[in-house]
């Protein structure tokens, strides 16, 4: 399998090597315990982080996302039931507030569509999803949002690279809801069937799409596993391919999966284990979409979120239970992680988001 995943990765390594050192990367950490977003700068060569500033927000911030052009950042304010938008300064990484809208109870996840015209949101307690148009200035208008009721504990939402399919994993009904997206009007319509039903006590939580192939991956919060699927853009539906555990077979204590993310090359997949307190690592076969586990690397207590920065060379994981962020160097040929640093960031870090400016 090695040659099937490393061929593209070799080209990816050459591409990022050619651009390294000519850009700025900023890392943002939402601090639920301090109602603030902390801003850090990443050294392009070493991955070292330097703290720059912080922005106070209303309520406990959770998910952070940006539009594709990285002009705007959006933050879920989970305890306030609101969504905040910011301008991003490409030179300093600073955030300037644009405005805040009322949403619904506990916005758990945010993502823009692939055009950057719409902000999509999933609601854990309200059991619904929304699509809001994004103004040219990055503003949101709560009166223009389109709402769709789904089911208990909608935990994530994202559009596939074609911008025609939207998937919404739910940990309550153990199902991934499937939608067609009208990318002109920002309208979601259910596919047929409208969901992929998974087994009891699985809890599909977060998802990741392969950057070039019609493959989607989900972590299972309750079952401590990752599932690889094929999908049809035309039908708007998923077909499971395989499932692998995220924890060692001999680990018998409580564990739940949190965040899932694919490497920018599409060659590696990572999942956070809360309980085992590790990042599970997988290789992705570039011909079939099947995955192969390559172990776990220890991380900070209760890793709720992590992010592979855009160049693909470093990964940053937030330890909700330790008030620290762990930094790792990514092995671009095999996908393994080497810990290179640990940073005190503040109380209850919930989310990590890195952005890259050329």
N, C-alpha and C positions, 0 to 999 in steps of 0.2 A: 504493500500500500504506500510505502514511503515515497516512491517516485511520483505517485499520482497527486499527492498534496504538495510536494516540494517544488514542482516545476514552476507553478505560478508564483509561489513564495519567493523563489530566486529572483524573478523579475521584479517583484515588489521590493525586495531588499535593495536592488540596484537603483530603483526609482527613488526610494526615500534617501538613499545615500547621496544621490545627486543634489537633493534639495536641502539636506540637513545643514543647519547653521545659518540659513537665510530667512528665518521666520521667527515669530513669537508664538509661544504656546502658553495659555493661561488655564489654570485649574480652579474650578469653583466647587465649593463644598457647602451644602445646605446644613445648617446647624439647628436642629429642631429644639434643642435645649436652650438655645440662646436667641431664637427668633432672628436669625441673621444668615447672610450668605458671605462666606469667607473667600477671598480672592488671592490666588497664589500664582507666581510665575515659574515656569519650568525651564531649567537649563537644557538647551537643545542637545548637548553632548552627553551629559551625565544623568539627566532626569531629575536632578536635585530641585527641590521646591523652595521658593523664597516667598514669605508672606508679604502681601502688598497692602491690602485694605479689607474692609468689610462693609456690608450694607445691611442696615436694619430693615426688617419686614414685619408685616402685620400677621401674627400667628406663626405656627410652626411650619417652616418651609420643607417641602419634600422634593418631588421630582423637578429637575431642571432640564430644559431643552432649548434649542435655538432653531431659527429658520435656516434653510440650506445656505444662504449667503452669510450667515452669522452676523447679521446686523442687529438682531434682537434676541433677547433671552426671555423665556417665560418660566415662571415658578409657580408651583402649586402651593397654596397656603392651606394646609390640610385642616388644621383646627379652626380656621376662620371660614372655611368654605369659599375661598376666593382664589383668583388667578391674577398674578402680577406680571406686568411686562416692563422690560428695560431696554434702553439703548446700550450697545456694547461699544466701548472705545477700543479700536483696533490697536492703538499704540500703547495704552496703559492697562487694558483689560478692565477698566472701570465700568461700573453699571450706573446708569442714570435712570431713575424711575420715569416711566411713561404714564402708567395708570394701573388701577386695580378694578376688577369686576367681581361681582357676586356670582358664584357658580352654584354648586349643590354640596351636599354633605360629603366631606372628605374626598377631594379630587386626588386620586391615587397616582395618576399617570398622565403625562402630557406628551404629545408628539405633533409636529406639523406634518401636513401632507408633503409629498415630494416636490411640489411646486412652491411651497412656502406661502400659499395663499390662505390656508386654513389651519387653525389650531384644533386638534382633536384631544378630548379628555375622557378619562374613564373614572367612574365613581364607585368606591368600595362599598360604602354603606347605602348609598342611594340606588345602586343596581341599575345604572344607566350610563349612556355615553352621550357626548355632545360634540358638535362641530361649530366653531366660531370663525367667521371671516377675520383675517388680519388686515388692519388698515395699512396704508402705505407708510405711515409713521410708526408702525408697530403696535398701534392701539387695538384694543378689543372692545366690542360693544355687546353687553350682555343681552340686549333686546334682539339681536340678530342671530343668536345661537339656535341651532337645530338639535333637538333632543330626541333620543331613542331609548326607550325602556328595554333593558335586557334581562338581567337576573342578579342574584345575590353575589356581591364581592367581585365586581368587574375590576380587574387588577392592572390591565395594561391595554394599550391600543396603538396600532401602527399600520402604516400603508406599505405595501410591497414596492420594490423598485419601479414597477410599471405604473404605480399610482392608481391602480384599478381595483385592488383587493385590500380590504381592511380586516384585520383579525383582532379579536378581543378575548383573551383568556380570562376565565372566571374560576376562582378557587372554591366558590360555594357549590355550584351545580356540577363541578368537575367537567367543564365543557369549554371549548373555544368557539365563540360566536364568529360567523363568517358573513361579511358584507361586500357588496359591490359599491365602489365609490364613483359618484359623478363628480369628477375633479373640476368641472366648470362651475357647478352650483354648490358643491360641498354637501351633497346629499348622500346618505347611506341607505342602501336598500338590501334587505336580507337575501342571502343566497339560498339555494334549495339543494340540500337541507340547510337550515339556518345555523347549524352548529356541528362541530365534531364532538361527540360524546366520548369522554374518556372514562376509565374505571373509577370505582368508588375510592375515596381517600387518596386521590392522586393530586388534585388541586393545581391545574395548570396556572402559572402565575405570570411569568414574563416571556417575551418572545424575541427572536432575532431572525432576520432574513439573510440568506446568502446574497452577496452583492451582485452576482451575475447569473445565478441559476435559480429555477423555481423551487427552492427548498426553504422551509421554515423550521425553526427549532424552538422547543418549549421546555422550561424547567417545571418540575412538579413539586410544589411546595410541601405537600404532605408525604409523598412517596420518595422524596430525595432521589430524583431521577431526571434524566433529560431525554426527550423524545424528538427524533428527526422525522420530518414529514416532507412529502412532495405536495405541491399545490397546483391547481389549474386556475390561471387568471380568468379564462373564459367562463368557467363554471363557478369560480369563487369558492372552491372547496379544497379541503385538505385530505391527504391520504397518509396515514402513519406508515413509517418504514421500519423503525427500530427504536428501542428504549434501552438506555444504560443507566446504572446507578451512579450517583455523584459521591458516595461515601464508600469506604472500604467495607468488605463483607463482614469483617470481625468487629465493626463499630456497632455497639448495642445501645448507646445512649440516645436521648432525644435529638433529632435534627430536623430542620426544615430548610428548603431552598429559598433563596431570595431573588437576587438579580441574575440575569443571563445575558451574555453578550458575545457576538462573533467578532473575530479579528478583522481589521479592514481588508486583509488579503482574502478573506473567506476560508482560510486554511485551518483555523483553530477556533475552538468554542470554549467559553469559560462559564462556570456557574458558582454562585456563592452558597456555602453551607453554614447555616446558623446552628450551632450546637457542636458540630465537628470543628467549626471555626476555621474554615479552609476555603480555598478556591479550587474547584475541580477543573481539570484540564482535559480537552479532547482534541483529536485531530479529525479533520473533515476530508473525506475522500472526494477529490474534485471531479471524479467521473460519475459517482453514484450518489453522493450526498450522505453516505453512511458515516458513522462516527466511530472513533476508537478511543477509549479512555487511556490517558497516560499518567494518571495519578492525581494527587492533591498536594497543594502547597499550603503550609500553615499561614494564617493571617491573624488580624486583630479580632478581639471578641465581638461576636454578633455582627458579621459582615453584611450589612443591609444592602449596600450598593458598591459598585466599582465601575471603572471606566478604562478602556484602552484608549490612550490618546491618539489623535488622528494619524500620526506617522507610523503607529503600530509598534514602536520600540519600547514603550513603557506602559505599565498598568498601575492604577492607583485604587486601593480598596479602603473603604471607610469602615471602621470598627465602631458600631453604634454603642457597644458596651465598654469601650476603652477610651473614647474621646481622641482616637488617633487615626491617622491615615498611613497605611503601609504602601511603600513604593516598590515596584518590581521591574526588572529588565526582562523583556520578552526574547526568548530564543526564536529568531525568525525562521529557522530551518525546522525545528522540532516542535515549537509551541510551548516549551517549558517556561517557568517563571523563576527568576532569581531575585530574592529580596535584597534591595539596595539601600533602603532607608525607612525611617519611621518618624512621623511628625505629629506633635500635639496640635490639634486643630480646634478643639472646643467641644462643648457638651452635646452629645447625641448627634453625631454626623449621620445624616440620612441619605445623602445623594452626592455623587461626584460627577462632574461634567468638565471635560477638557475641550478647549477650542484652539484652533491653529490659524494664525494669520500669516500670509506670505508677505 
